[in-house]
Amino acid sequence: AKKWINIRKSYGNFYKVPRNQTKLTIMLEKLGMTYDGRPHSGLDDSKNIARIAIRMLQDGCDLRVNERMHAGQLMTVSSTAPLEGAPAPQMPRYRN
């Protein structure tokens, strides 16, 4: 993977919160969610991050690639950079 979406960065920019409020448990709490699973489990962390991403999409966030690796260096991708590829698929509505 040479390009990705850093959810912490996207969350902070979208909801206008400082970096110290973008820890996984804090993001979930601020969105009215609780952590599901075992903390620091890669699978459980991924599922919880996906829940945050879904909520951000529902709230109108346009998730874009915001970090990439170039020549071994971590680079920030400008939010004004054009979108690549096809538009994101529409997220299905889930019942709680």
Residue frames as qw, qx, qy, qz and C-alpha x, y, z in Angstrom:
[[0.000, 0.890, 0.455, 0.000, 0.00, 0.00, 0.00],
 [0.461, 0.098, 0.019, 0.882, 1.53, 3.27, -1.09],
 [0.204, -0.322, -0.075, -0.921, -1.55, 5.47, -0.53],
 [0.312, -0.417, -0.837, 0.167, -4.11, 5.43, 2.26],
 [0.290, -0.727, -0.169, -0.600, -6.62, 7.40, 4.28],
 [0.282, 0.033, -0.677, 0.679, -5.43, 8.30, 7.76],
 [0.328, -0.667, -0.626, -0.236, -8.76, 8.27, 9.61],
 [0.444, -0.581, -0.342, 0.591, -7.33, 10.18, 12.58],
 [0.204, -0.169, 0.207, 0.942, -6.29, 13.02, 10.28],
 [0.158, -0.374, -0.628, -0.664, -9.59, 12.96, 8.36],
 [0.406, -0.653, -0.631, 0.101, -11.61, 12.88, 11.60],
 [0.376, -0.492, -0.201, 0.759, -9.70, 15.84, 13.07],
 [0.074, -0.035, 0.354, 0.931, -10.09, 17.91, 9.92],
 [0.237, -0.432, -0.701, -0.516, -13.76, 17.04, 9.38],
 [0.471, -0.705, -0.530, 0.020, -14.98, 17.51, 12.96],
 [0.117, 0.789, -0.175, 0.578, -12.50, 20.35, 13.68],
 [0.767, -0.640, 0.036, -0.021, -10.87, 18.74, 16.72],
 [0.019, -0.809, 0.587, 0.000, -7.22, 18.85, 17.81],
 [0.583, 0.350, -0.732, -0.031, -4.89, 15.89, 17.24],
 [0.018, -0.207, 0.844, -0.494, -5.01, 14.90, 20.94],
 [0.612, 0.147, 0.453, -0.631, -8.73, 14.12, 20.50],
 [0.710, 0.397, -0.394, -0.428, -8.22, 11.66, 17.65],
 [0.130, -0.264, 0.946, -0.138, -7.36, 8.56, 19.65],
 [0.313, -0.158, -0.851, -0.390, -9.56, 5.63, 18.69],
 [0.233, -0.467, -0.797, 0.304, -11.49, 5.43, 21.98],
 [0.011, 0.456, 0.219, -0.862, -12.04, 9.21, 22.08],
 [0.239, 0.102, -0.526, -0.810, -13.28, 9.32, 18.48],
 [0.317, -0.310, -0.877, -0.184, -15.75, 6.52, 19.21],
 [0.185, -0.482, -0.635, 0.574, -16.91, 8.17, 22.42],
 [0.083, 0.365, -0.021, -0.927, -17.48, 11.55, 20.72],
 [0.362, 0.026, -0.629, -0.688, -19.57, 9.78, 18.06],
 [0.704, -0.193, 0.235, -0.642, -21.69, 8.09, 20.74],
 [0.880, 0.160, -0.434, -0.110, -20.17, 4.65, 20.18],
 [0.657, -0.610, 0.440, -0.048, -18.36, 2.22, 22.46],
 [0.148, 0.551, -0.798, -0.197, -15.30, 0.18, 21.59],
 [0.953, 0.032, 0.024, -0.300, -16.27, -3.31, 20.38],
 [0.888, 0.267, -0.318, 0.196, -13.79, -6.10, 21.09],
 [0.762, -0.451, -0.064, 0.460, -10.36, -6.29, 22.70],
 [0.045, 0.966, -0.166, -0.193, -8.26, -3.10, 22.72],
 [0.079, -0.703, 0.645, 0.288, -5.15, -3.27, 20.51],
 [0.666, 0.162, 0.718, 0.122, -6.44, -6.31, 18.64],
 [0.092, -0.216, 0.518, 0.823, -5.67, -5.57, 15.00],
 [0.065, -0.385, -0.824, -0.411, -8.96, -7.03, 13.80],
 [0.181, -0.738, -0.599, 0.251, -11.06, -5.30, 16.46],
 [0.174, -0.557, 0.047, 0.811, -9.26, -1.97, 15.95],
 [0.055, -0.003, 0.652, 0.757, -9.91, -2.27, 12.20],
 [0.109, -0.568, -0.794, -0.190, -13.61, -2.95, 12.73],
 [0.202, -0.757, -0.394, 0.480, -13.93, 0.06, 15.03],
 [0.155, -0.390, 0.305, 0.855, -12.05, 2.29, 12.57],
 [0.003, 0.258, 0.772, 0.581, -14.46, 1.10, 9.86],
 [0.144, -0.716, -0.670, 0.134, -17.41, 2.07, 12.08],
 [0.180, -0.664, -0.063, 0.723, -15.91, 5.57, 12.44],
 [0.110, -0.141, 0.578, 0.796, -15.37, 5.83, 8.67],
 [0.037, -0.495, -0.812, -0.308, -18.98, 4.79, 7.99],
 [0.167, -0.780, -0.473, 0.374, -20.25, 7.40, 10.45],
 [0.186, -0.504, 0.199, 0.819, -18.07, 10.08, 8.85],
 [0.052, 0.130, 0.726, 0.674, -19.47, 9.21, 5.42],
 [0.121, -0.659, -0.741, -0.050, -23.01, 9.37, 6.82],
 [0.218, -0.769, -0.245, 0.548, -22.19, 12.81, 8.27],
 [0.455, 0.883, 0.102, -0.057, -21.12, 14.02, 4.82],
 [0.372, -0.691, 0.496, 0.372, -17.35, 13.59, 4.95],
 [0.768, 0.602, -0.201, -0.092, -15.61, 13.11, 1.60],
 [0.747, -0.483, 0.399, 0.220, -12.91, 10.62, 2.60],
 [0.623, 0.744, -0.240, 0.023, -9.83, 11.02, 0.41],
 [0.847, 0.042, -0.195, 0.492, -6.32, 9.65, 0.33],
 [0.157, -0.974, 0.067, -0.148, -4.38, 11.93, 2.68],
 [0.428, -0.685, 0.569, 0.154, -1.05, 10.12, 3.10],
 [0.897, 0.425, -0.119, -0.013, 1.29, 8.24, 0.80],
 [0.705, -0.467, 0.368, 0.385, 4.72, 6.72, 0.70],
 [0.608, 0.787, -0.078, 0.070, 7.18, 8.14, -1.82],
 [0.534, 0.574, -0.497, 0.372, 10.81, 7.04, -2.04],
 [0.599, -0.144, -0.665, 0.422, 10.57, 5.61, 1.47],
 [0.048, 0.018, -0.335, 0.941, 9.25, 8.87, 2.94],
 [0.038, 0.629, 0.750, -0.201, 5.80, 9.46, 4.47],
 [0.066, 0.111, 0.235, 0.963, 4.13, 12.30, 2.58],
 [0.276, 0.507, 0.558, -0.596, 0.94, 14.24, 3.28],
 [0.218, 0.374, 0.678, 0.594, -1.42, 14.48, 0.30],
 [0.125, 0.045, 0.071, -0.989, -3.12, 17.84, -0.17],
 [0.340, 0.438, 0.747, -0.366, -6.87, 17.82, 0.38],
 [0.418, 0.685, -0.025, -0.596, -7.17, 19.89, -2.81],
 [0.089, -0.299, 0.850, 0.425, -5.55, 17.15, -4.90],
 [0.654, 0.104, -0.337, -0.669, -7.94, 15.70, -7.48],
 [0.809, -0.135, 0.491, -0.293, -9.69, 12.43, -6.65],
 [0.104, 0.396, -0.844, -0.346, -8.23, 9.36, -8.29],
 [0.014, 0.106, 0.992, 0.074, -10.13, 6.48, -9.82],
 [0.284, -0.503, -0.674, -0.461, -13.85, 5.86, -9.69],
 [0.365, -0.536, 0.176, -0.741, -16.13, 7.62, -7.21],
 [0.118, -0.158, 0.880, -0.432, -16.56, 5.90, -3.86],
 [0.318, -0.347, -0.825, -0.313, -19.46, 3.44, -3.74],
 [0.460, -0.517, 0.018, -0.722, -22.53, 4.49, -1.78],
 [0.017, 0.166, -0.883, 0.438, -22.51, 3.00, 1.72],
 [0.444, -0.422, -0.724, -0.318, -25.52, 0.83, 2.52],
 [0.412, -0.529, 0.230, -0.705, -27.69, 1.92, 5.44],
 [0.427, -0.019, -0.876, 0.225, -27.35, -0.43, 8.40],
 [0.585, -0.654, -0.243, -0.413, -29.90, -0.88, 11.11],
 [0.020, -0.539, 0.654, -0.531, -28.59, -0.53, 14.67]]
